[in-house]
């Protein structure tokens, strides 16, 4: 039975199991995960994807961790039962909260998460001071602190919990006064004093231009490309990559199942990324 939050179901659209013809599920609390979806489709153009944005409950960053785990489990189980051959958690908060638990519950199912791109930022040359923008939950949890301990010896890591930023990006108004004011409040104290910025929420790549307008022309790092590469590696190892003869495609779904919401996802998908 397809859970209710897949409004139209996905059975009958794709073949189930780990076969080459089944789909890759991608989910986020909302529109942010589309930035990861873009990286996935660039790297694997012959795959079929179902993107699920849980926009009726966005953002996850200010939700209790038990709630995020429960919601993530429902979505992953629903995708797996409806034919997904792998699921990508395109949300830093959900990855931090739920990925390890869900992998332990289904160890044979490919579940790929995302994490703040501290490693590539710290390993880059001349990055003495790195700013990490993320949700308060991502910054608070052990997963981030382990990353910071591992790579913090190379750089001075400054964290900025950006409460409200993901919500504002969800509105689609990326160039309005409210966006400028919010980014100024969070980032202006660091203007001219940092060497790189880690975008620790999948929503944030969509305001890369606005971030640079405040902090300067510094490198920005997000976890999307690494997540896409890891997804391809796992599917290749399982001989589950789609054949080059298959026509790829994307199906957008949402818990806020309105034409306007789905069109917002498509609009964000068409936006260029850094």
VEXTORVEX-486758 format. One record per residue (C-alpha): x, y, z negated; residue in three letters. Coordinates in pm, 1 decimal, always signed. Layout:
N
X|Y|Z|ALA .
...
//
This chain:
274
+0.0|+0.0|+0.0|UNK .
+137.2|+344.0|+95.4|UNK .
+144.5|+583.2|-202.2|UNK .
-93.5|+877.5|-187.3|UNK .
+182.2|+1131.4|-142.5|UNK .
+239.9|+998.9|+209.5|UNK .
-87.9|+1146.1|+330.0|UNK .
-107.3|+963.2|+662.1|UNK .
+106.9|+661.7|+579.4|UNK .
+407.3|+547.3|+778.8|UNK .
+326.0|+181.3|+834.1|UNK .
+283.4|+97.9|+1198.1|UNK .
+509.7|+384.0|+1304.9|UNK .
+840.5|+212.0|+1236.4|UNK .
+950.6|-145.1|+1181.9|UNK .
+1040.9|-228.7|+823.4|UNK .
+1347.8|-386.4|+670.6|UNK .
+1712.2|-315.8|+745.8|UNK .
+1671.3|-363.0|+1117.4|UNK .
+1811.7|-109.0|+1359.2|UNK .
+1464.2|+9.6|+1450.8|UNK .
+1351.6|+114.8|+1102.8|UNK .
+1378.0|+472.0|+983.9|UNK .
+1598.6|+672.7|+747.1|UNK .
+1402.4|+848.3|+473.9|UNK .
+1517.4|+1190.9|+355.4|UNK .
+1353.8|+1376.3|+67.8|UNK .
+1391.2|+1694.0|-132.9|UNK .
+1181.7|+1901.0|-366.8|UNK .
+1100.8|+2120.8|-68.0|UNK .
+1248.0|+2279.9|+240.7|UNK .
+1611.1|+2275.7|+121.8|UNK .
+1671.2|+1915.8|+222.5|UNK .
+1620.5|+2016.7|+583.6|UNK .
+1980.0|+2145.1|+571.7|UNK .
+2093.7|+1786.8|+501.9|UNK .
+1854.6|+1647.6|+763.0|UNK .
+2023.6|+1869.6|+1023.4|UNK .
+2364.9|+1723.9|+937.7|UNK .
+2223.4|+1371.6|+956.6|UNK .
+2063.6|+1421.0|+1296.9|UNK .
+2378.6|+1585.2|+1435.2|UNK .
+2583.6|+1282.3|+1332.0|UNK .
+2322.9|+1016.4|+1418.6|UNK .
+2110.2|+1150.2|+1705.9|UNK .
+1964.0|+808.7|+1792.5|UNK .
+1813.4|+747.4|+1448.3|UNK .
+1450.9|+798.7|+1348.4|UNK .
+1400.7|+1007.8|+1036.6|UNK .
+1109.4|+1074.2|+805.1|UNK .
+1163.0|+1392.0|+604.0|UNK .
+949.2|+1430.7|+293.3|UNK .
+939.1|+1766.2|+118.1|UNK .
+776.9|+1759.2|-224.4|UNK .
+681.3|+2124.2|-189.1|UNK .
+371.7|+2092.4|-404.8|UNK .
+611.5|+2038.7|-696.5|UNK .
+908.7|+2253.6|-592.7|UNK .
+1157.5|+2326.8|-724.2|UNK .
+1292.0|+2032.7|-924.2|UNK .
+1561.6|+2242.8|-1089.2|UNK .
+1336.4|+2368.4|-1368.5|UNK .
+1149.8|+2039.8|-1427.7|UNK .
+1218.4|+1797.5|-1718.0|UNK .
+1462.3|+1524.9|-1623.9|UNK .
+1212.2|+1246.9|-1704.5|UNK .
+968.7|+1403.2|-1460.2|UNK .
+1233.7|+1429.9|-1186.6|UNK .
+1329.3|+1064.9|-1235.1|UNK .
+967.4|+950.5|-1220.0|UNK .
+893.0|+1155.6|-909.7|UNK .
+1210.5|+1044.4|-733.6|UNK .
+1130.3|+680.9|-807.4|UNK .
+781.7|+716.4|-659.4|UNK .
+912.9|+871.4|-339.6|UNK .
+1200.9|+627.6|-291.2|UNK .
+975.9|+327.1|-359.8|UNK .
+714.5|+461.0|-119.5|UNK .
+968.0|+506.5|+157.7|UNK .
+1126.9|+166.8|+103.2|UNK .
+789.1|-9.5|+101.7|UNK .
+683.9|+170.8|+420.6|UNK .
+984.6|+59.3|+622.8|UNK .
+1285.7|+277.8|+540.2|UNK .
+1622.0|+109.8|+594.1|UNK .
+1791.6|+374.4|+376.6|UNK .
+1691.8|+681.8|+176.5|UNK .
+1889.7|+1002.7|+140.2|UNK .
+1817.7|+1209.7|-172.0|UNK .
+1872.9|+1552.9|-19.5|UNK .
+1845.4|+1729.5|-353.6|UNK .
+2132.1|+1792.3|-594.4|UNK .
+1903.6|+1793.7|-897.9|UNK .
+1729.3|+1466.6|-806.4|UNK .
+2064.4|+1305.9|-726.6|UNK .
+2208.5|+1411.7|-1061.8|UNK .
+1904.1|+1290.7|-1252.6|UNK .
+1789.2|+982.4|-1064.8|UNK .
+2039.4|+834.4|-818.4|UNK .
+2234.8|+610.8|-1057.3|UNK .
+1918.8|+473.3|-1219.7|UNK .
+1745.1|+402.9|-889.0|UNK .
+2053.7|+232.3|-746.4|UNK .
+2069.3|+8.6|-1052.2|UNK .
+1702.5|-81.2|-1006.1|UNK .
+1748.5|-172.6|-636.6|UNK .
+2119.0|-246.3|-590.0|UNK .
+2081.0|-392.2|-240.1|UNK .
+1899.6|-91.1|-95.7|UNK .
+2113.0|+189.5|+56.2|UNK .
+2040.4|+503.4|-147.4|UNK .
+2259.1|+802.1|-69.7|UNK .
+2270.8|+1111.9|-286.3|UNK .
+2426.1|+1454.6|-255.0|UNK .
+2651.3|+1639.7|-494.4|UNK .
+2804.6|+1987.8|-510.6|UNK .
+3100.6|+2002.3|-269.7|UNK .
+3357.5|+2073.5|-540.4|UNK .
+3609.7|+1829.0|-401.0|UNK .
+3654.6|+1986.4|-55.6|UNK .
+3649.0|+2333.4|-209.5|UNK .
+3912.7|+2248.5|-469.1|UNK .
+4135.8|+2068.0|-218.3|UNK .
+4130.2|+2358.0|+26.4|UNK .
+4436.6|+2580.5|+27.2|UNK .
+4440.6|+2912.7|-161.4|UNK .
+4121.6|+2850.0|-356.2|UNK .
+4223.8|+2972.3|-699.1|UNK .
+3874.2|+3075.6|-807.4|UNK .
+3563.2|+2890.9|-690.8|UNK .
+3207.8|+3004.9|-755.0|UNK .
+2947.7|+2729.0|-789.0|UNK .
+2586.9|+2827.5|-721.5|UNK .
+2336.8|+2564.5|-835.9|UNK .
+2022.6|+2504.9|-1035.9|UNK .
+2051.1|+2511.8|-1413.4|UNK .
+1974.9|+2138.5|-1427.9|UNK .
+2249.8|+2044.7|-1182.2|UNK .
+2506.0|+2247.6|-1375.8|UNK .
+2392.7|+2109.4|-1711.5|UNK .
+2407.5|+1736.3|-1633.4|UNK .
+2703.8|+1502.7|-1680.8|UNK .
+2749.8|+1437.5|-1308.8|UNK .
+2853.9|+1796.0|-1246.5|UNK .
+3074.8|+1808.2|-1554.7|UNK .
+3259.6|+1497.4|-1435.1|UNK .
+3323.2|+1663.8|-1100.8|UNK .
+3438.5|+1982.2|-1271.4|UNK .
+3680.5|+1789.7|-1493.5|UNK .
+3818.3|+1596.5|-1197.7|UNK .
+3881.0|+1896.9|-974.2|UNK .
+3886.6|+2185.4|-1220.6|UNK .
+4260.6|+2152.8|-1278.7|UNK .
+4317.7|+2276.3|-923.1|UNK .
+4100.1|+2586.9|-945.5|UNK .
+3917.5|+2813.8|-1184.9|UNK .
+3552.9|+2706.8|-1149.7|UNK .
+3284.1|+2962.5|-1227.9|UNK .
+2923.4|+2840.3|-1245.1|UNK .
+2618.5|+3053.0|-1170.7|UNK .
+2277.1|+2896.6|-1242.5|UNK .
+2054.3|+3060.8|-982.0|UNK .
+1710.3|+3035.7|-1135.2|UNK .
+1437.2|+3135.6|-890.0|UNK .
+1652.4|+3126.8|-576.5|UNK .
+1518.1|+2797.0|-443.3|UNK .
+1160.9|+2916.8|-507.4|UNK .
+1225.6|+3231.0|-303.4|UNK .
+1378.0|+3035.3|-15.8|UNK .
+1066.7|+2814.7|-17.6|UNK .
+862.0|+3121.9|+82.3|UNK .
+1058.9|+3151.4|+405.6|UNK .
+1131.6|+3522.3|+351.8|UNK .
+1510.6|+3509.3|+368.3|UNK .
+1583.3|+3872.2|+457.9|UNK .
+1341.5|+4056.3|+231.5|UNK .
+1412.9|+4295.3|-52.4|UNK .
+1337.2|+4031.9|-316.3|UNK .
+1607.5|+3803.0|-173.3|UNK .
+1865.8|+4082.0|-160.2|UNK .
+1788.4|+4189.9|-515.3|UNK .
+1806.8|+3836.6|-656.7|UNK .
+2136.5|+3755.0|-485.1|UNK .
+2283.3|+4089.2|-590.7|UNK .
+2191.3|+4015.1|-952.0|UNK .
+2360.7|+3674.9|-946.8|UNK .
+2660.0|+3743.7|-722.7|UNK .
+2761.3|+4109.0|-738.4|UNK .
+2976.1|+4057.7|-1053.7|UNK .
+3200.4|+3829.9|-843.6|UNK .
+3236.7|+4050.2|-535.1|UNK .
+3597.0|+4041.8|-417.3|UNK .
+3714.8|+3811.6|-698.9|UNK .
+3651.5|+3460.8|-560.9|UNK .
+3813.3|+3247.6|-291.2|UNK .
+3524.5|+3013.7|-206.7|UNK .
+3162.6|+2935.6|-289.7|UNK .
+3009.3|+2592.7|-345.8|UNK .
+2642.5|+2585.1|-248.2|UNK .
+2521.2|+2337.0|-507.9|UNK .
+2158.1|+2328.6|-394.8|UNK .
+2045.4|+2215.1|-51.2|UNK .
+1830.0|+2528.1|-16.8|UNK .
+2127.2|+2762.7|-32.1|UNK .
+2288.4|+2701.5|+310.8|UNK .
+1989.3|+2880.3|+460.7|UNK .
+2099.4|+3206.6|+296.5|UNK .
+2471.1|+3173.8|+373.0|UNK .
+2470.8|+3503.3|+564.4|UNK .
+2304.1|+3684.3|+275.5|UNK .
+2551.7|+3535.3|+25.3|UNK .
+2852.4|+3645.0|+230.9|UNK .
+2709.3|+3994.0|+257.6|UNK .
+2760.7|+4021.0|-119.7|UNK .
+3067.9|+3812.1|-205.2|UNK .
+3262.8|+3874.6|+114.1|UNK .
+3377.6|+3660.0|+403.8|UNK .
+3488.7|+3355.4|+203.6|UNK .
+3447.8|+2985.1|+284.0|UNK .
+3118.7|+2825.4|+180.5|UNK .
+3093.7|+2454.7|+98.6|UNK .
+2785.5|+2234.7|+82.5|UNK .
+2743.1|+1861.6|+40.8|UNK .
+2539.4|+1800.5|+355.3|UNK .
+2821.2|+1697.6|+592.7|UNK .
+2971.0|+1454.6|+341.5|UNK .
+2631.6|+1301.4|+269.9|UNK .
+2571.2|+1250.8|+641.2|UNK .
+2908.4|+1080.7|+684.4|UNK .
+2843.1|+850.5|+387.5|UNK .
+2501.2|+755.9|+525.7|UNK .
+2652.8|+664.0|+860.1|UNK .
+2929.5|+461.0|+691.4|UNK .
+2679.5|+256.5|+489.0|UNK .
+2455.0|+184.4|+785.9|UNK .
+2750.6|+97.7|+1005.6|UNK .
+2882.1|-144.8|+742.9|UNK .
+2539.1|-311.5|+733.9|UNK .
+2520.3|-321.2|+1115.9|UNK .
+2201.8|-116.7|+1083.3|UNK .
+2281.1|+185.9|+1299.5|UNK .
+2029.6|+249.9|+1574.3|UNK .
+2148.5|+153.8|+1922.1|UNK .
+2254.0|+432.4|+2155.4|UNK .
+1959.6|+342.2|+2378.2|UNK .
+1708.2|+434.4|+2107.5|UNK .
+1540.5|+772.5|+2125.5|UNK .
+1585.0|+952.5|+1794.3|UNK .
+1314.2|+1153.6|+1627.5|UNK .
+1194.0|+1328.7|+1313.1|UNK .
+861.8|+1310.1|+1134.3|UNK .
+800.6|+1582.2|+876.7|UNK .
+578.0|+1511.7|+577.0|UNK .
+496.6|+1702.9|+260.8|UNK .
+308.6|+1674.5|-65.0|UNK .
+174.0|+2018.0|+30.8|UNK .
+27.1|+1870.5|+346.4|UNK .
-74.7|+2180.1|+540.5|UNK .
+10.5|+2280.2|+899.1|UNK .
+181.7|+2591.3|+762.1|UNK .
+410.3|+2390.6|+532.7|UNK .
+509.7|+2146.2|+804.8|UNK .
+577.6|+2432.3|+1044.9|UNK .
+802.4|+2591.7|+780.4|UNK .
+1011.8|+2273.4|+774.6|UNK .
+1035.7|+2280.0|+1153.8|UNK .
+1132.1|+2648.1|+1150.8|UNK .
+1410.0|+2582.9|+900.5|UNK .
+1527.8|+2285.9|+1106.5|UNK .
+1569.6|+2515.0|+1407.9|UNK .
+1784.9|+2760.3|+1208.8|UNK .
+2161.0|+2741.9|+1272.9|UNK .
+2383.7|+2642.5|+982.8|UNK .
+2737.8|+2761.0|+911.5|UNK .
//
